């Protein structure tokens, strides 16, 4: 029982750190595309599922160190050894739990991760092919286009319709 709490805590912390790495890597491709929330949630869910094989061994190691350290610090391991229990008998429940986690991890790595990776990269490719959404500030000269300066009086948020457009083209002198 002392192992499960730290395992869950460290697993979610490690997954969070790995997701920060994913977000940092793909933030440029996700911003400014006008993606809906369901697409972003699906992308993050697939990325999280594909990172389980990376985060689970690290979480298991950290939680085992924390659990055995806590048992040793409170002299519970010493009390169990003094009561005549062998070290193998003390660790047997931990071995059984780790074995069950290993079997579950095998099935996750074999079935879920390939599907999640395929779906995640399909979404990323779709996002890369989607054109960037242009938002023009009202009555300001916009210089975000190469060799052009655009001034828009008003852009409708829902339809994207532009009103009173002035375009300065500097592509040829």
C-alpha positions as CSV (number, residue, x, y, z in Angstrom):
1,X,0.0,0.0,0.0
2,X,2.9,2.4,0.7
3,X,4.1,2.0,-2.9
4,X,0.9,2.9,-4.8
5,X,0.6,6.5,-3.6
6,X,4.1,7.6,-4.5
7,X,3.8,5.6,-7.8
8,X,0.7,7.5,-8.9
9,X,2.1,10.9,-7.7
10,X,5.4,10.4,-9.5
11,X,3.8,9.0,-12.6
12,X,1.6,12.1,-13.0
13,X,4.5,14.4,-12.3
14,X,6.7,12.6,-14.9
15,X,3.9,12.6,-17.4
16,X,3.4,16.3,-16.8
17,X,7.1,17.0,-17.5
18,X,7.0,14.9,-20.6
19,X,3.9,16.8,-21.8
20,X,5.7,20.1,-21.2
21,X,8.4,18.9,-23.5
22,X,5.8,17.9,-26.2
23,X,4.1,21.3,-25.9
24,X,7.4,23.1,-26.1
25,X,8.3,21.2,-29.3
26,X,5.1,21.7,-31.1
27,X,3.8,25.1,-29.8
28,X,4.9,27.0,-33.0
29,X,2.8,24.7,-35.1
30,X,-0.3,24.8,-32.9
31,X,-0.6,28.5,-32.4
32,X,-2.4,30.8,-34.8
33,X,-4.2,28.0,-36.6
34,X,-7.7,28.5,-35.1
35,X,-7.8,24.9,-33.8
36,X,-10.9,23.9,-31.8
37,X,-10.6,22.6,-28.3
38,X,-11.5,19.0,-29.2
39,X,-8.6,18.8,-31.6
40,X,-6.1,20.1,-29.1
41,X,-7.5,17.7,-26.3
42,X,-7.3,14.8,-28.7
43,X,-3.7,15.7,-29.6
44,X,-2.7,16.0,-26.0
45,X,-4.4,12.7,-25.1
46,X,-2.6,10.9,-27.9
47,X,0.7,12.4,-26.8
48,X,0.1,11.5,-23.2
49,X,-0.7,7.9,-24.2
50,X,2.4,7.6,-26.3
51,X,4.6,8.8,-23.4
52,X,3.4,6.2,-20.9
53,X,6.3,3.8,-21.8
54,X,8.7,6.6,-21.1
55,X,7.2,7.8,-17.8
56,X,6.2,4.6,-16.2
57,X,9.7,3.1,-15.6
58,X,10.9,6.3,-14.2
59,X,7.9,6.7,-11.9
60,X,8.3,3.1,-10.7
61,X,12.0,3.7,-9.9
62,X,11.3,6.9,-8.0
63,X,8.4,5.5,-6.1
64,X,10.3,2.3,-5.1
65,X,13.2,4.5,-3.8
66,X,10.8,6.7,-1.9
67,X,8.8,3.8,-0.4
68,X,11.9,1.8,0.7
69,X,13.5,5.0,2.0
70,X,10.4,5.8,4.1
71,X,10.2,2.2,5.4
72,X,13.9,2.3,6.3
73,X,13.7,5.7,7.8
74,X,10.9,4.7,10.2
75,X,12.7,1.5,11.0
76,X,9.8,-0.7,9.7
77,X,12.2,-2.7,7.5
78,X,14.4,-3.3,10.6
79,X,11.3,-4.4,12.6
80,X,10.2,-6.8,9.9
81,X,13.8,-8.3,9.7
82,X,13.8,-8.6,13.5
83,X,10.5,-10.4,13.4
84,X,12.1,-13.0,11.2
85,X,10.9,-12.1,7.8
86,X,13.3,-12.5,4.9
87,X,14.0,-9.7,2.5
88,X,12.4,-11.7,-0.3
89,X,9.2,-12.1,1.8
90,X,9.1,-8.4,2.5
91,X,9.5,-7.5,-1.2
92,X,7.1,-10.2,-2.5
93,X,4.0,-7.9,-2.6
94,X,6.1,-5.2,-4.4
95,X,7.3,-7.8,-6.9
96,X,3.8,-9.0,-7.6
97,X,2.6,-5.4,-8.1
98,X,5.5,-4.6,-10.4
99,X,4.8,-7.8,-12.4
100,X,1.2,-6.8,-12.9
101,X,2.3,-3.3,-14.0
102,X,4.8,-4.8,-16.4
103,X,2.1,-7.0,-18.0
104,X,-0.2,-4.0,-18.3
105,X,2.7,-1.9,-19.7
106,X,3.4,-4.5,-22.3
107,X,-0.2,-4.4,-23.5
108,X,-0.2,-0.6,-23.5
109,X,3.0,-0.5,-25.5
110,X,1.8,-3.1,-27.9
111,X,-1.7,-1.9,-28.6
112,X,-2.4,1.6,-27.4
113,X,0.9,3.4,-28.1
114,X,1.1,2.5,-31.9
115,X,-2.5,3.7,-32.4
116,X,-1.9,6.9,-30.3
117,X,1.3,7.7,-32.3
118,X,-0.4,7.2,-35.6
119,X,-3.3,9.4,-34.6
120,X,-1.1,12.0,-33.0
121,X,1.1,12.4,-36.2
122,X,-2.0,12.4,-38.4
123,X,-3.3,15.4,-36.3
124,X,0.1,17.1,-36.5
125,X,0.3,16.7,-40.2
126,X,-3.2,18.0,-40.6
127,X,-2.3,21.0,-38.5
128,X,0.9,21.7,-40.5
129,X,-1.1,21.7,-43.7
130,X,-3.7,24.0,-42.3
131,X,-3.1,27.6,-43.2
132,X,-2.4,30.1,-40.5
133,X,-5.4,32.2,-39.5
134,X,-4.8,35.8,-40.3
135,X,-6.1,38.3,-37.7
136,X,-5.7,42.0,-38.6
137,X,-5.9,44.6,-35.9
138,X,-8.4,47.4,-36.7
139,X,-6.9,50.5,-38.3
140,X,-3.3,49.4,-37.9
141,X,-0.7,48.8,-40.6
142,X,-0.1,45.0,-40.5
143,X,3.5,44.0,-41.7
144,X,3.2,40.3,-41.1
145,X,3.2,39.4,-44.8
146,X,6.3,39.4,-46.9
147,X,6.8,42.4,-49.1
148,X,3.3,43.8,-48.2
149,X,1.7,46.2,-45.7
150,X,-2.0,45.8,-45.1
151,X,-4.4,48.1,-43.3
152,X,-7.9,46.8,-42.5
153,X,-10.6,49.1,-41.1
154,X,-12.4,46.1,-39.5
155,X,-12.3,42.3,-39.5
156,X,-15.5,40.4,-38.5
157,X,-14.6,37.8,-35.9
158,X,-17.1,35.1,-37.0
159,X,-17.0,35.3,-40.8
160,X,-13.4,36.7,-41.2
161,X,-14.8,39.3,-43.6
162,X,-12.5,42.4,-44.1
163,X,-13.8,45.9,-44.5
164,X,-12.0,48.9,-46.1
165,X,-8.7,47.2,-47.1
166,X,-5.6,49.1,-48.2
167,X,-2.7,47.0,-49.5
168,X,0.8,48.3,-50.2
169,X,2.7,45.8,-52.4
170,X,6.5,46.2,-52.2
171,X,7.4,43.0,-54.2
172,X,8.6,44.9,-57.2
173,X,10.3,48.3,-56.9
